[in-house]
């Protein structure tokens, strides 16, 4: 009969709307207070009440006082929230606290009133009686709501079976929330325990499955279980290889933020927890322990300062802009030659940082006159130089443009920073500058050498501008990076193309890279090349395999992986340090300074000026030869410029008119 009534109730239009828009919290709070009022009414009408002859005014006054105290404690404790998400035990605990605190407060009010008037508001036994009865009614109310939600959930279909990782309280809260969710996507059928030792077979009605890598397929595939859900507290475990077992068995991984954060958000409720669960992306699994950055140091430097950022609309530059804006710079000058990205960036800043004073300055960094106008007009205190051409194969095809932008452009911005008294100039370099094997990497190494030699020369002249370089590896999700490419290839049905089965790369996140740039700029004193611990490198073939599996597909079955050969200038692995370099520590154990060769500024200028002149004239062969002579560790790989290496190896120095190998090119720091 009860089930029949429930089914009829579900068919009501009002209840159908309720299923997609759960009962408002104010309604739960109102029901709670009505039950408290009923408890007081039962007390008044019971034979246990010695004050039946009290006036109506007294009874109403006392009723208002009881409801007010219970209402205040309930509101402050938020015990009227998340009631379908919590276990029965957790709910009982919260209600007990509400009743206990309300009873103590009412007893205290009664004592104070008695001390002042020599009378009592109501009997002490009555306060306890109301508390006990309220606890019973509130408990029944929550059990009824849980039962109703469970019945609604039971009528829904197409839920995907999942396991929740762990047996902690947070795991139970998450499992209960998913189980009781109206219109939910997932049906938790148990908990996956990774603890060693004996485990319970069941916790709070959820079956406990013991994790073993050899039994994962039996548990999930054999049991028709779609996915494993975990919260952010388990991300370190996942990154350390735990996720691989599930990926290899084509078991989906789903993640949610910390449960306590979800629970405390007043804008969320138990009906929509599924919307906060997302499929795990490969980026989530490639990270390492986050580097702890000195935000206080950065804030003290950036706040109320004028900051100029070149390449401001690129992947790195745009994130630097966002972070600088969050530190409340007085003015931010965005320098970029890309019109549409600049427009998009301006709209984003207007929306997210409406108070920021942003200058949109269109221009190319190798246009010295245009760049000087910006320095002369705005006089920046900090310059973050992110403008560069970075795609290796493209720069092998267009080497002169790589030199004009990456070398001449950097020289222009660095010279102007010195001329106009910029406090700190921070250049963004790359791991490809170490033992470069391509045009792009060598141009970045030339830029590093110029900035460092300029700093030491400026010091001799009493100039105070500090020139600092940051050097890091590939950035997750940046324009043209491998992960977006693989994702597109998978979405289109493959094949996924890798250049070589054994190629490896370091990875980091865009926000972390930019935070490093900002901190390096603030902690540096000039002349440093900062690098940092990027963790273990990633094998690109394994990356492709994991991405295909994360998409629920089988590598080389559903999606083929094809090797297409190394591209021009590409090498199997990147380095953060030259073999002859070493490092010195900083206050941040994850951030180090590369101790590199110091070049003579005059020699640097002579060689770089000649390389730039050759680029401007289009003399590619002589330009590349000059680059190799000045940066002898630059050896081309899979490139047409390998012929120049062979020329130099034969001792042909007839054309080295702008490079003097006997000149005192520097010393070790």
C-alpha positions in Angstrom: 0.0 0.0 0.0 2.8 2.4 0.9 4.6 1.6 -2.3 1.4 2.3 -4.3 1.0 5.7 -2.6 4.6 6.6 -3.3 4.2 5.7 -7.0 1.1 7.8 -7.2 2.9 10.7 -5.5 5.8 10.4 -8.1 3.3 10.9 -10.9 2.2 14.3 -9.6 3.5 17.2 -11.7 4.7 19.0 -8.5 6.8 15.9 -7.5 8.2 15.5 -11.0 9.5 19.0 -10.8 10.9 18.2 -7.4 12.9 15.4 -8.8 15.0 17.8 -10.8 14.9 20.6 -8.3 15.3 19.2 -4.9 13.5 20.5 -1.8 14.8 24.0 -1.0 16.9 24.1 2.1 14.6 26.7 3.6 11.8 24.2 3.4 13.8 21.6 5.4 14.7 24.3 7.9 11.0 25.2 8.2 10.0 21.6 8.7 12.6 21.2 11.4 11.2 24.2 13.3 7.7 22.9 12.9 8.7 19.6 14.5 10.4 21.5 17.4 7.2 23.5 17.9 5.2 20.2 17.8 7.6 18.8 20.5 6.9 21.8 22.7 3.1 21.4 22.1 3.2 17.8 23.1 5.0 18.8 26.3 2.4 21.4 27.1 -0.5 18.9 26.5 1.2 16.1 28.4 0.5 15.2 32.0 4.1 15.9 32.8 3.6 19.6 32.5 3.0 21.3 35.9 2.1 24.7 34.3 -1.1 23.9 32.5 -2.6 27.1 34.0 0.0 29.3 32.4 -1.4 32.2 30.3 -1.6 32.0 26.6 1.0 34.8 26.4 3.5 32.8 28.5 3.0 29.7 26.4 3.4 31.6 23.1 6.4 33.5 24.5 8.1 30.3 25.5 7.3 28.6 22.2 8.9 31.5 20.3 12.0 31.3 22.5 12.4 27.5 22.0 11.9 27.8 18.2 14.3 30.8 18.0 17.1 29.0 19.9 16.7 25.8 17.9 16.4 27.8 14.7 19.6 29.7 15.4 21.6 26.6 16.3 20.3 24.7 13.3 21.1 27.6 10.9 24.6 28.0 12.3 25.4 24.3 12.2 23.8 23.9 8.8 22.3 20.6 9.9 19.4 21.2 7.5 21.7 20.8 4.5 23.1 17.8 2.7 20.6 15.4 4.5 20.4 13.0 1.6 24.1 12.9 1.2 25.1 11.9 4.7 25.0 8.5 6.3 22.4 7.9 9.0 25.2 7.9 11.6 26.4 11.3 10.5 22.9 12.7 10.4 22.2 11.4 14.0 25.5 13.0 15.1 24.6 16.4 13.7 21.1 16.3 15.1 22.4 15.3 18.5 24.7 18.3 18.5 21.9 20.7 17.5 19.6 19.3 20.3 22.3 19.2 22.9 23.5 22.8 22.2 19.9 24.1 22.1 19.1 22.4 25.4 22.2 23.9 27.0 21.4 27.4 25.8 17.8 27.1 27.0 18.9 25.9 30.4 21.3 28.8 30.6 18.6 31.3 29.7 16.3 29.7 32.3 19.0 30.0 35.0 19.7 33.6 34.1 16.0 34.5 34.1 15.6 32.7 37.4 18.5 34.6 39.0 17.0 38.0 37.9 13.3 37.4 38.5 13.2 34.6 41.0 10.9 32.8 38.6 11.5 30.3 35.8 10.5 30.5 32.1 9.6 26.8 32.1 10.5 23.7 34.0 14.0 22.3 33.6 12.5 18.9 33.0 10.4 20.5 30.2 13.5 21.7 28.4 15.0 18.2 28.5 11.7 16.7 27.4 11.4 19.0 24.4 15.0 18.1 23.5 14.4 14.4 23.6 11.2 14.6 21.6 12.7 17.0 19.1 15.6 14.6 18.5 13.3 11.7 17.9 11.1 13.7 15.5 14.0 15.2 13.5 15.6 11.8 13.2 12.3 10.3 11.9 12.0 13.2 9.4 15.5 12.6 8.0 14.9 8.8 7.7 11.6 9.5 5.9 13.4 11.9 3.5 16.2 9.4 2.9 13.6 6.6 2.2 11.7 8.8 -0.2 14.8 9.7 -2.1 15.9 6.1 -2.2 12.5 5.1 -3.6 12.8 7.8 -6.3 16.3 6.7 -7.1 15.2 3.1 -7.4 12.7 4.1 -10.1 15.4 5.6 -12.3 17.3 3.7 -14.9 20.4 4.1 -17.0 22.7 4.7 -14.0 26.2 3.5 -14.5 27.6 1.3 -11.8 30.7 2.7 -10.1 33.0 2.0 -7.2 34.2 4.7 -4.8 37.9 4.6 -3.9 38.6 4.2 -0.2 36.7 3.4 3.0 37.2 6.8 4.8 34.3 9.0 5.9 34.7 11.2 2.8 34.3 8.1 0.7 31.2 7.1 2.5 29.8 10.6 2.2 30.5 10.5 -1.6 29.0 7.1 -2.0 25.8 8.0 -0.1 25.4 11.2 -2.1 25.7 9.4 -5.3 23.3 6.6 -4.2 20.6 9.1 -3.0 21.0 11.6 -5.8 17.8 12.3 -7.7 18.4 12.2 -11.5 22.0 11.0 -10.9 24.3 9.4 -13.4 26.0 6.9 -11.2 25.1 4.0 -8.9 27.7 3.2 -6.3 27.8 -0.5 -5.7 30.6 -0.6 -3.3 33.9 0.8 -2.0 37.4 -0.2 -3.3 39.8 -0.6 -0.3 43.5 -0.2 -0.8 44.4 -0.8 2.8 46.6 -3.7 3.8 45.4 -6.2 6.3 41.9 -7.5 7.0 39.0 -5.4 5.8 35.3 -5.4 6.5 33.0 -7.1 4.0 30.5 -4.2 4.2 30.4 -0.6 5.5 27.2 1.3 5.9 25.5 -1.0 3.4 28.2 -0.7 0.8 30.2 -3.9 -0.2 33.9 -3.5 0.3 36.1 -4.8 -2.6 39.8 -5.5 -1.8 42.1 -3.9 -4.4 44.6 -6.2 -6.1 46.0 -5.3 -9.5 45.4 -8.9 -10.9 41.8 -8.8 -9.8 40.8 -5.4 -11.1 39.4 -6.8 -14.4 37.3 -9.4 -12.5 35.9 -6.8 -10.1 35.0 -4.2 -12.7 34.5 -6.0 -16.0 33.1 -9.1 -14.4 30.7 -7.1 -12.2 29.6 -4.7 -15.0 31.1 -1.8 -13.1 31.7 1.2 -15.3 34.2 3.4 -13.4 36.2 4.2 -10.3 35.4 7.5 -8.6 37.9 9.3 -6.4 38.4 12.7 -4.8 41.4 15.0 -5.1 43.1 13.6 -2.0 43.9 10.5 -4.1 45.4 12.4 -7.1 49.0 11.8 -5.8 48.3 8.0 -5.6 46.9 8.1 -9.2 49.9 10.0 -10.5 52.3 7.5 -8.9 51.1 4.7 -11.2 48.0 3.5 -9.4 45.8 4.7 -12.3 47.7 2.6 -14.8 46.1 -0.6 -13.7 42.6 0.8 -14.5 43.7 2.4 -17.7 45.2 -0.8 -19.0 41.9 -2.6 -18.3 39.9 0.2 -20.0 38.2 1.2 -16.8 37.1 4.8 -16.7 38.4 7.1 -13.9 36.2 9.8 -12.6 37.3 12.6 -10.2 35.6 15.1 -7.9 37.0 17.9 -5.7 37.5 17.3 -2.0 34.2 16.1 -0.5 34.4 18.5 2.5 34.6 21.4 0.0 31.6 20.2 -1.8 29.7 19.6 1.4 30.3 23.1 2.7 29.2 25.0 -0.4 25.8 26.5 0.2 25.1 26.8 -3.5 25.3 23.1 -4.1 22.9 20.4 -3.0 22.8 16.6 -3.0 20.8 16.4 -6.2 23.6 17.6 -8.5 26.8 16.1 -7.2 27.2 14.3 -10.5 27.7 17.6 -12.3 30.9 18.1 -10.3 32.3 14.7 -11.3 34.6 14.9 -14.4 36.3 12.3 -16.5 40.0 12.2 -15.6 42.2 13.7 -18.4 45.8 12.7 -19.1 46.9 16.2 -17.8 45.6 15.2 -14.3 47.9 12.2 -14.3 51.1 13.8 -15.6 51.7 16.2 -12.8 54.0 15.8 -9.8 54.0 17.2 -6.3 53.1 20.9 -6.9 56.0 23.3 -6.3 55.2 25.5 -3.3 55.8 29.1 -4.5 56.4 32.2 -2.5 53.2 34.1 -3.4 53.9 36.7 -0.6 57.2 37.5 -2.3 55.6 37.9 -5.7 52.8 40.0 -4.3 55.1 42.4 -2.6 56.9 43.0 -5.9 54.1 43.1 -8.4 51.4 44.9 -6.4 51.1 48.6 -7.5 53.8 48.1 -10.2 53.7 48.7 -13.9 54.3 45.4 -15.7 55.0 44.9 -19.4 54.5 41.4 -20.9 55.5 40.5 -24.5 53.7 37.6 -26.2 50.9 38.5 -23.8 48.3 36.5 -25.8 50.1 33.3 -26.1 49.8 30.3 -23.8 52.4 31.4 -21.3 52.1 35.1 -21.7 48.3 35.1 -21.2 48.6 33.2 -17.9 51.3 35.6 -16.7 48.9 38.4 -17.5 46.2 36.7 -15.4 48.5 36.1 -12.4 49.9 39.6 -12.6 46.4 41.0 -12.6 45.5 38.8 -9.6 48.4 40.4 -7.7 46.9 43.8 -8.4 49.6 45.4 -10.6 49.0 49.1 -11.0 49.2 48.9 -14.8 49.6 45.9 -17.2 50.9 46.5 -20.8 50.0 43.7 -23.1 52.4 43.5 -26.1 51.5 41.2 -29.0 51.2 41.2 -32.7 48.1 38.9 -32.9 45.0 41.0 -33.3 42.2 38.5 -32.6 43.9 36.9 -29.5 44.5 40.4 -28.2 40.8 41.3 -28.5 39.8 38.0 -26.8 42.3 38.7 -24.0 40.9 42.2 -23.4 37.3 40.8 -23.1 38.5 38.2 -20.6 40.3 40.8 -18.5 37.3 43.1 -18.5 35.2 40.2 -17.2 37.6 38.7 -14.7 39.6 41.7 -13.6 37.4 44.8 -14.3 39.5 46.9 -11.9 42.8 46.2 -13.7 44.4 49.0 -15.7 45.2 47.2 -19.0 47.0 48.7 -22.0 46.6 46.8 -25.3 49.8 47.5 -27.3 50.0 45.9 -30.8 53.5 45.4 -32.1 56.3 43.1 -33.2 59.2 42.7 -30.8 61.8 43.0 -33.6 60.3 46.5 -34.5 62.6 48.5 -32.2 61.0 51.9 -32.8 57.5 50.5 -31.9 58.8 48.8 -28.8 60.7 51.9 -27.6 57.4 53.9 -27.8 55.9 51.5 -25.2 58.9 51.8 -22.9 59.1 55.5 -23.2 55.4 56.1 -22.6 54.7 53.6 -19.8 58.1 53.1 -18.1 57.5 49.6 -16.8 59.2 48.4 -13.6 58.9 44.7 -14.6 59.2 43.1 -18.0 58.3 39.5 -18.7 59.5 38.5 -22.2 57.4 35.6 -23.5 57.3 36.6 -27.2 58.9 33.9 -29.3 58.5 31.4 -32.1 58.6 28.0 -30.4 57.6 25.3 -32.9 60.7 23.3 -33.8 59.7 22.0 -37.3 58.3 25.3 -38.4 61.4 27.2 -37.4 63.6 24.6 -39.3 61.6 25.7 -42.4 61.8 29.4 -41.5 65.1 29.9 -39.7 65.6 33.6 -40.5 62.2 34.4 -38.8 63.3 32.4 -35.8 66.5 34.6 -35.5 64.7 37.9 -36.1 62.0 37.2 -33.4 63.8 35.1 -30.8 67.2 36.7 -31.0 66.8 40.2 -32.4 63.4 40.6 -30.7 64.9 39.6 -27.3 67.9 41.9 -27.9 65.5 44.8 -28.6 63.4 44.3 -25.4 66.5 43.7 -23.3 68.3 46.8 -24.6 65.2 48.9 -24.0 64.8 47.5 -20.5 68.3 48.7 -19.7 67.9 52.0 -21.5 64.7 52.9 -19.6 65.8 51.6 -16.2 63.5 48.6 -15.8 64.0 47.0 -12.4 63.7 43.3 -13.5 63.7 41.7 -17.0 62.6 38.1 -17.1 63.1 36.0 -20.2 61.3 32.8 -20.8 63.5 30.1 -22.3 63.2 26.4 -23.0 64.9 23.1 -22.3 65.6 23.0 -26.0 68.3 25.6 -25.5 70.4 23.0 -23.8 72.7 21.2 -26.3 70.3 22.5 -29.1 69.6 20.2 -32.0 67.4 22.7 -34.0 67.2 26.3 -35.0 64.6 27.2 -32.4 66.6 25.8 -29.5 69.8 27.6 -30.7 68.0 31.0 -31.0 66.8 30.6 -27.4 70.3 29.8 -26.3 71.6 32.9 -28.1 68.9 34.9 -26.3 70.0 33.5 -23.0 73.6 34.3 -23.7 72.8 37.9 -24.7 70.7 38.7 -21.7 73.2 37.2 -19.2 76.2 39.0 -20.8 74.3 42.2 -21.0 73.6 42.0 -17.2 77.2 41.6 -16.3 78.3 44.3 -18.6 75.7 46.7 -17.3 76.8 45.9 -13.7 80.3 47.2 -14.6 78.7 50.5 -15.7 76.7 50.8 -12.5 73.3 50.0 -14.1 70.8 48.3 -11.8 68.5 46.4 -14.3 68.4 42.7 -13.4 68.3 40.2 -16.3 66.9 36.8 -15.3 66.1 33.7 -17.4 63.7 30.8 -16.7 64.1 27.6 -18.5 61.6 24.8 -18.5 60.1 21.9 -20.6 56.9 21.3 -22.4 53.7 22.9 -21.1 50.5 20.9 -20.8 47.7 22.2 -23.0 49.8 25.0 -24.6 49.1 25.9 -28.2 50.5 23.2 -30.5 51.4 20.8 -27.7 51.1 17.1 -28.2 48.2 16.5 -25.9 45.6 18.6 -27.8 46.9 17.0 -31.0 46.4 13.5 -29.7 43.0 14.3 -28.3 41.9 15.5 -31.8 43.3 12.5 -33.4 41.4 10.2 -31.0 38.2 12.1 -31.5 38.5 11.7 -35.2 39.1 7.9 -34.9 42.8 7.9 -35.3 45.5 7.1 -36.1 47.5 8.7 -33.3 50.9 9.7 -34.6 54.1 9.7 -32.6 57.5 10.5 -34.1 59.4 7.7 -32.3 58.4 5.0 -29.9 61.2 6.0 -27.5 60.9 9.8 -27.5 60.5 11.3 -24.0 59.6 14.8 -22.8 59.2 16.7 -19.5 55.9 18.3 -18.8 54.5 20.9 -16.5 51.2 22.9 -16.2 50.8 26.4 -17.6 49.9 28.0 -14.2 52.9 26.4 -12.5 55.2 27.5 -15.3 54.0 31.0 -15.0 54.2 31.0 -11.2 57.8 29.9 -11.6 58.4 32.8 -14.0 57.0 35.3 -11.5 58.9 33.9 -8.5 62.1 33.7 -10.4 61.7 37.3 -11.5 61.2 38.4 -7.9 63.9 36.2 -6.2 66.6 36.8 -8.8 69.3 39.4 -8.5 70.4 39.2 -12.2 72.4 36.9 -14.4 70.6 33.7 -13.2 69.1 31.0 -15.4 66.5 29.3 -13.3 65.5 25.7 -13.8 63.4 23.5 -11.6 62.6 19.9 -10.7 60.1 18.7 -13.3 59.9 15.2 -12.1 60.3 12.2 -14.3 60.1 12.6 -18.1 57.1 11.0 -20.0 57.5 8.5 -22.8 55.3 10.0 -25.6 54.3 6.5 -26.9 53.0 5.7 -23.4 51.2 9.0 -23.3 49.4 8.1 -26.5 48.5 4.7 -25.1 47.1 6.1 -21.9 45.1 8.8 -23.6 43.4 6.2 -25.9 42.6 4.0 -22.9 41.3 6.9 -20.9 38.9 7.6 -23.8 37.5 4.0 -23.2 39.2 2.7 -26.4 41.8 0.0 -27.0 45.2 1.1 -28.2 46.1 -0.4 -31.6 42.7 -2.1 -31.7 40.2 0.7 -31.7 42.7 3.4 -32.4 46.0 2.8 -34.2 49.3 4.3 -33.0 51.6 5.1 -35.9 55.3 6.0 -35.8 56.0 8.7 -38.4 59.7 9.4 -37.8 61.5 12.2 -36.0 60.8 15.6 -37.4 63.6 18.0 -38.5 65.5 19.2 -35.5 63.8 16.8 -33.1 65.8 14.7 -30.6 64.7 11.7 -28.5 65.0 13.5 -25.2 65.4 17.1 -23.9 67.7 18.3 -21.2 67.4 21.0 -18.6 71.2 21.3 -18.1 74.1 21.2 -20.3 76.5 18.4 -19.5 79.2 20.9 -18.4 76.7 22.9 -16.2 75.9 22.3 -12.6 73.4 23.9 -10.3 73.2 25.8 -7.1 70.3 25.7 -4.7 67.7 28.4 -3.8 65.4 28.8 -0.9 62.9 26.7 -2.8 64.2 23.1 -3.0 62.4 22.6 -6.3 64.0 25.6 -8.0 67.6 25.7 -8.9 70.0 28.0 -10.7 72.0 26.7 -13.6 75.7 27.7 -13.3 76.7 28.4 -16.8 79.6 29.8 -18.8 79.9 33.6 -18.8 80.5 35.2 -22.1 82.2 38.4 -22.9 79.6 41.0 -23.9 81.6 42.5 -26.8 82.1 39.1 -28.4 78.4 38.3 -27.9 77.4 41.5 -29.6 79.7 41.0 -32.5 78.5 37.5 -33.2 74.8 38.1 -32.6 74.8 41.3 -34.7 76.4 39.4 -37.6 73.9 36.5 -37.2 71.0 39.0 -37.3 72.4 40.8 -40.3 72.7 37.5 -42.2 69.1 36.7 -41.2 67.9 40.1 -42.5 69.7 39.5 -45.8 68.3 36.0 -46.1 71.7 34.3 -46.1 70.5 31.1 -44.4 73.6 29.0 -44.8 76.0 31.5 -43.4 73.6 32.4 -40.7 73.2 28.9 -39.5 76.9 28.3 -39.8 77.6 31.4 -37.6 75.1 30.1 -35.0 76.9 26.8 -34.9 80.3 28.4 -34.6 79.2 30.6 -31.7 77.2 27.9 -30.0 79.4 24.9 -30.8 77.1 22.5 -28.8 74.4 23.1 -31.4 74.3 20.0 -33.5 71.5 19.5 -36.0 69.4 16.3 -35.9 67.3 15.0 -38.8 67.8 18.3 -40.5 69.3 19.7 -43.7 71.6 21.7 -41.6 73.6 18.6 -40.6 75.7 19.3 -43.7 77.0 22.4 -42.0 78.0 20.3 -39.0 80.0 18.1 -41.4 81.6 21.2 -42.9 82.7 22.4 -39.5 83.9 19.0 -38.5 86.3 19.0 -41.5 87.9 22.2 -40.2 86.5 24.5 -42.8 86.8 27.9 -41.1 87.2 30.1 -44.2 83.8 31.7 -43.7 84.1 32.2 -39.9 84.9 35.9 -40.4 82.7 37.0 -37.6 83.7 34.4 -35.0 87.2 34.5 -33.4 87.8 31.1 -31.6 90.9 32.6 -30.0 89.1 35.5 -28.4 88.6 35.4 -24.6 85.0 34.4 -24.7 84.5 34.1 -21.0 85.1 32.1 -17.9 83.3 29.8 -15.5 81.2 31.5 -12.9 
